Amino acid sequence: MVQLELVEEGSLQPYGNRAEITVRRNGDILSKQFISSGYPAEIAVEIEHGGQNIYEFEVEALKGSLPHSTTAPSSL
């Protein structure tokens, strides 16, 4: 079981807004479900095999929010 919490920073209403989360394992979509901001959500994950099992949790942008992008740090 993995516990996640969707946090809205700078929102006038940081609790109760719903967003869709996509769960992937090793690049394959396992599920899509809705979670509410400001409250913990539990998502069942299964360890498929020994070794690396890579899980990704992607959350859609909430209505009215600015687009968010993440970049990996680079080394000089």
C-alpha positions in Angstrom: 0.0 0.0 0.0 1.3 3.5 -0.9 -0.1 6.6 0.8 -0.2 9.8 -1.2 -1.5 13.3 -0.6 -2.3 15.9 -3.3 -1.2 19.3 -2.0 -2.3 22.5 -3.6 0.0 25.4 -2.8 -1.3 28.9 -3.0 -5.0 27.9 -3.5 -7.8 29.6 -1.7 -9.5 26.2 -1.3 -6.6 23.7 -0.8 -9.0 20.8 0.3 -11.5 18.7 -1.5 -10.6 19.5 -5.2 -10.5 16.3 -7.2 -7.8 15.3 -9.7 -7.2 12.1 -11.7 -4.1 10.1 -10.8 -2.6 7.6 -13.3 -0.7 4.7 -11.7 2.0 3.0 -13.8 4.2 0.0 -13.1 7.3 -0.4 -15.3 5.7 2.0 -17.8 2.3 0.1 -18.1 -0.9 1.8 -16.9 -2.3 -0.1 -14.0 -5.2 2.2 -13.0 -6.7 5.6 -13.1 -8.6 7.0 -10.1 -9.6 10.2 -8.5 -8.1 11.6 -5.3 -9.1 14.7 -3.3 -6.6 17.4 -2.5 -5.6 17.8 1.2 -6.5 14.3 2.2 -4.4 11.1 2.3 -5.2 8.6 -0.4 -4.1 4.9 -0.3 -3.3 3.1 -3.5 -2.7 -0.7 -3.5 0.5 -1.7 -5.3 1.7 -5.2 -6.0 5.3 -6.2 -6.2 5.2 -8.1 -9.5 8.7 -9.8 -9.3 12.0 -9.7 -7.5 14.3 -6.8 -8.6 13.2 -3.4 -9.7 9.5 -2.6 -9.8 9.2 1.0 -10.9 5.9 2.8 -10.0 4.9 6.2 -11.4 2.1 8.3 -10.0 1.0 11.1 -12.4 -1.6 13.7 -11.4 -3.5 15.8 -13.9 -3.4 19.6 -13.4 -6.3 20.8 -11.3 -8.8 23.2 -12.9 -7.5 26.8 -12.8 -4.0 25.8 -11.9 -0.9 26.7 -13.8 0.8 24.0 -15.8 3.6 22.3 -13.9 6.7 20.7 -15.4 9.5 18.9 -13.7 13.0 18.6 -15.0 15.8 16.4 -13.8 18.8 18.2 -12.4 21.8 18.4 -14.7 25.4 18.1 -13.8 28.0 20.5 -15.1 
